Amino acid sequence: MAEPRDLLLYDGVCVACNWFTRFVVARDRVRRFRFAPLQSDVARTVLARHGHEARDLDTVYVVADEGTPRERILAKSAAGLHVLTRLGWPWRASALLRLLPARLRDRLYDAFIRHRYRLFGRYETCPLPAPGEEGRFLGLPELRTAAGDDRSPRNEAAPPDGSCQPAGARLKPPA
């Protein structure tokens, strides 16, 4: 039987969140994680199933053991630590942070999140995954051609792999 997969739900326009997603993709040797921006229909559907709303772009979520009877939602620091511990050594050592009370960890997480756009910036649209990684990303519009070219409009703030945000989507203004 295949090992359960986890779904990481992230703010698709947050530069720091996209960096974290790329960090995970690069280190997830067993391809356990799949990804979806919080701005996607996939995130809205999954979160609604668990009584959450995707409008809260200030929280990273992990749907742990997705599609199994053990499926559950983790948020904020619990989600981040879950991801890191599933990446293997040396990232598994981050489990020691669980010795800190969850309320303290989440307060630190909230302080970082409050300032993430100011510290790292914000894309006007969320970047597309690198060629070969598209199957791990859910809820993105089909913008890449068979040749791997991005047909979406480019923005100078967007990285070279293009943009994915559907036109007209509402974004939370920077705090």
Backbone hydrogen bonds, N-H to C=O, Kabsch-Sander energy under -0.5 kcal/mol:
donor,donor_aa,acceptor,acceptor_aa,energy
5,R,66,E,-0.6
6,D,32,R,-1.8
7,L,63,V,-1.8
8,L,6,D,-0.5
8,L,34,R,-3.0
9,L,7,L,-0.6
9,L,61,Y,-3.1
10,Y,8,L,-0.6
10,Y,36,A,-1.6
12,G,10,Y,-0.8
14,C,11,D,-1.1
15,V,13,V,-0.5
15,V,121,G,-1.3
18,N,14,C,-2.3
19,W,15,V,-2.2
20,F,16,A,-2.4
21,T,17,C,-2.2
22,R,18,N,-2.4
23,F,19,W,-2.6
24,V,20,F,-2.4
25,V,21,T,-2.5
26,A,22,R,-2.4
27,R,23,F,-1.0
27,R,24,V,-0.7
28,D,24,V,-1.6
29,R,27,R,-1.8
31,R,28,D,-1.5
34,R,6,D,-2.3
35,F,136,R,-3.1
36,A,8,L,-2.1
38,L,10,Y,-3.3
40,S,37,P,-2.0
43,A,37,P,-0.5
44,R,40,S,-1.9
45,T,41,D,-2.6
46,V,42,V,-2.6
47,L,43,A,-2.7
48,A,44,R,-2.2
49,R,45,T,-1.8
50,H,46,V,-0.7
50,H,47,L,-0.9
51,G,48,A,-1.6
52,H,47,L,-3.1
56,D,53,E,-1.0
57,L,55,R,-1.5
59,T,56,D,-0.9
61,Y,9,L,-2.3
62,V,74,L,-2.3
63,V,7,L,-3.0
64,A,62,V,-1.1
64,A,72,R,-2.2
66,E,5,R,-2.3
66,E,63,V,-0.8
68,T,65,D,-1.7
71,E,68,T,-1.9
72,R,64,A,-1.6
74,L,62,V,-2.6
76,K,60,V,-1.5
78,A,75,A,-1.2
79,A,75,A,-0.7
80,G,76,K,-2.2
81,L,77,S,-2.7
82,H,78,A,-1.9
83,V,79,A,-2.3
84,L,80,G,-2.3
85,T,81,L,-2.6
86,R,82,H,-1.3
86,R,83,V,-0.6
87,L,83,V,-0.6
87,L,84,L,-1.1
88,G,85,T,-0.6
91,W,88,G,-0.6
92,R,88,G,-1.7
93,A,90,P,-1.5
94,S,91,W,-1.9
95,A,92,R,-2.0
96,L,93,A,-2.0
97,L,94,S,-2.2
98,R,95,A,-1.9
99,L,96,L,-1.9
100,L,97,L,-1.6
105,R,101,P,-2.4
106,D,102,A,-2.9
107,R,103,R,-1.8
108,L,104,L,-2.2
109,Y,105,R,-2.4
110,D,106,D,-2.8
111,A,107,R,-2.1
112,F,108,L,-2.0
113,I,109,Y,-2.7
114,R,110,D,-2.3
115,H,111,A,-0.8
115,H,112,F,-1.0
116,R,113,I,-1.0
119,L,115,H,-2.5
120,F,116,R,-2.9
121,G,116,R,-0.7
121,G,117,Y,-1.6
123,Y,13,V,-3.3
128,L,161,D,-0.5
133,E,130,A,-2.3
136,R,133,E,-1.8
137,F,134,E,-1.5
138,L,35,F,-3.6
138,L,136,R,-0.5
143,L,141,P,-1.6
145,T,149,D,-3.0
148,G,145,T,-2.1
151,R,143,L,-2.8
151,R,149,D,-0.5
158,A,155,N,-1.4
162,G,159,P,-1.8
164,C,126,C,-2.6
169,A,166,P,-1.5
